[in-house]
Amino acid sequence: MNKKAFTVLFVVLSTLANIVLTLGLIFLFTAGGVLLLRYFVKVDSGDYYMITVMVAIILGLFLSFFIYSKVSMKLIQKFGNEHKFEDSWFRRRGGRYTKPAASSSDEAETQVENTEHKTKMPASVLPTEEEKAEQEKWGK
Protein backbone atom coordinates (compact mmCIF):
# COMPACT_ATOMS: atom_id res chain seq x y z
CA MET A 1 0.00 0.00 0.00
CA ASN A 2 1.48 3.35 -0.97
CA LYS A 3 1.61 6.44 1.25
CA LYS A 4 -1.36 8.17 -0.34
CA ALA A 5 -3.62 5.11 -0.03
CA PHE A 6 -2.54 4.57 3.59
CA THR A 7 -3.21 8.22 4.40
CA VAL A 8 -6.66 8.15 2.77
CA LEU A 9 -7.56 4.88 4.54
CA PHE A 10 -6.45 6.29 7.90
CA VAL A 11 -8.41 9.52 7.37
CA VAL A 12 -11.59 7.65 6.39
CA LEU A 13 -11.43 5.18 9.29
CA SER A 14 -10.47 7.80 11.85
CA THR A 15 -13.25 10.10 10.63
CA LEU A 16 -15.79 7.32 11.13
CA ALA A 17 -14.37 6.64 14.59
CA ASN A 18 -14.53 10.36 15.39
CA ILE A 19 -18.20 10.53 14.33
CA VAL A 20 -19.06 7.55 16.53
CA LEU A 21 -17.10 9.07 19.43
CA THR A 22 -18.85 12.43 19.00
CA LEU A 23 -22.33 10.92 18.86
CA GLY A 24 -21.57 8.71 21.86
CA LEU A 25 -20.34 11.63 23.95
CA ILE A 26 -23.32 13.78 22.96
CA PHE A 27 -25.66 10.94 23.94
CA LEU A 28 -23.89 10.42 27.28
CA PHE A 29 -23.93 14.14 28.14
CA THR A 30 -27.57 14.48 27.09
CA ALA A 31 -28.67 11.40 29.06
CA GLY A 32 -26.66 12.49 32.08
CA GLY A 33 -28.08 16.00 31.96
CA VAL A 34 -31.67 14.80 31.53
CA LEU A 35 -31.34 12.31 34.39
CA LEU A 36 -29.78 14.99 36.57
CA LEU A 37 -32.58 17.45 35.81
CA ARG A 38 -35.38 14.92 36.17
CA TYR A 39 -34.36 13.02 39.31
CA PHE A 40 -32.06 15.29 41.29
CA VAL A 41 -33.16 18.84 40.44
CA LYS A 42 -36.82 17.93 39.76
CA VAL A 43 -37.33 20.27 36.79
CA ASP A 44 -40.36 19.89 34.51
CA SER A 45 -39.84 22.87 32.19
CA GLY A 46 -38.76 22.08 28.65
CA ASP A 47 -36.46 25.10 28.51
CA TYR A 48 -33.97 23.49 30.86
CA TYR A 49 -33.94 20.30 28.80
CA MET A 50 -33.33 22.31 25.63
CA ILE A 51 -30.37 24.07 27.27
CA THR A 52 -29.08 20.72 28.49
CA VAL A 53 -29.14 19.31 24.95
CA MET A 54 -27.34 22.37 23.54
CA VAL A 55 -24.64 22.19 26.23
CA ALA A 56 -24.30 18.43 25.64
CA ILE A 57 -23.77 18.97 21.91
CA ILE A 58 -21.12 21.63 22.47
CA LEU A 59 -19.33 19.60 25.15
CA GLY A 60 -19.51 16.45 23.03
CA LEU A 61 -18.02 18.19 19.99
CA PHE A 62 -15.15 19.83 21.85
CA LEU A 63 -14.32 16.81 23.99
CA SER A 64 -14.44 14.41 21.05
CA PHE A 65 -12.13 16.66 19.02
CA PHE A 66 -9.65 16.79 21.89
CA ILE A 67 -9.79 13.03 22.52
CA TYR A 68 -9.59 12.24 18.79
CA SER A 69 -6.52 14.41 18.20
CA LYS A 70 -4.63 13.04 21.22
CA VAL A 71 -5.52 9.38 20.64
CA SER A 72 -4.81 9.42 16.90
CA MET A 73 -1.35 10.95 17.36
CA LYS A 74 -0.52 8.55 20.19
CA LEU A 75 -1.58 5.57 18.06
CA ILE A 76 0.50 6.77 15.12
CA GLN A 77 3.54 7.18 17.34
CA LYS A 78 2.98 3.92 19.26
CA PHE A 79 2.87 1.77 16.14
CA GLY A 80 5.58 3.76 14.33
CA ASN A 81 3.44 4.64 11.33
CA GLU A 82 4.86 8.13 10.76
CA HIS A 83 6.76 7.05 7.67
CA LYS A 84 3.68 5.42 6.11
CA PHE A 85 1.82 8.71 5.77
CA GLU A 86 2.19 11.14 2.92
CA ASP A 87 4.63 13.85 4.02
CA SER A 88 2.10 16.65 3.61
CA TRP A 89 -0.09 15.00 6.28
CA PHE A 90 2.24 16.10 9.07
CA ARG A 91 3.44 19.31 7.45
CA ARG A 92 -0.09 20.72 7.57
CA ARG A 93 -0.10 20.36 11.31
CA GLY A 94 3.28 22.07 11.70
CA GLY A 95 4.60 19.14 13.66
CA ARG A 96 7.53 16.80 13.33
CA TYR A 97 7.73 13.56 11.52
CA THR A 98 10.31 10.84 11.24
CA LYS A 99 11.87 9.76 8.01
CA PRO A 100 12.95 6.15 7.63
CA ALA A 101 16.70 5.66 7.75
CA ALA A 102 18.40 5.21 4.41
CA SER A 103 19.17 1.59 3.59
CA SER A 104 22.79 2.36 2.68
CA SER A 105 23.37 4.20 5.95
CA ASP A 106 24.81 2.51 9.04
CA GLU A 107 22.49 4.48 11.30
CA ALA A 108 19.57 2.42 12.56
CA GLU A 109 17.81 5.39 14.14
CA THR A 110 15.37 7.54 12.26
CA GLN A 111 16.13 11.17 11.82
CA VAL A 112 13.64 13.74 13.06
CA GLU A 113 13.36 16.87 11.01
CA ASN A 114 11.47 20.06 11.54
CA THR A 115 9.21 20.63 8.53
CA GLU A 116 9.06 24.40 8.40
CA HIS A 117 7.99 25.78 5.04
CA LYS A 118 9.38 28.83 3.35
CA THR A 119 6.94 30.48 1.03
CA LYS A 120 8.18 30.80 -2.53
CA MET A 121 6.69 33.92 -4.05
CA PRO A 122 6.08 34.11 -7.80
CA ALA A 123 8.29 36.55 -9.68
CA SER A 124 5.27 38.71 -10.56
CA VAL A 125 4.76 39.76 -6.92
CA LEU A 126 8.41 40.12 -5.88
CA PRO A 127 9.73 43.68 -5.77
CA THR A 128 11.85 44.79 -8.69
CA GLU A 129 15.36 46.17 -8.24
CA GLU A 130 13.96 49.68 -8.57
CA GLU A 131 11.39 49.02 -5.83
CA LYS A 132 14.07 47.48 -3.58
CA ALA A 133 16.23 50.57 -4.01
CA GLU A 134 13.24 52.78 -3.21
CA GLN A 135 12.49 50.77 -0.04
CA GLU A 136 16.12 51.02 1.10
CA LYS A 137 16.09 54.74 0.39
CA TRP A 138 13.12 55.30 2.69
CA GLY A 139 14.23 52.78 5.33
CA LYS A 140 11.52 50.18 4.97
Summary of the structure (lengths in Angstrom):
residues: 140
radius of gyration: 25.2
end to end distance: 51.7
largest distance: 77.3
contacts: 291
relative contact order: 0.09
helix: 64%
strand: 6%
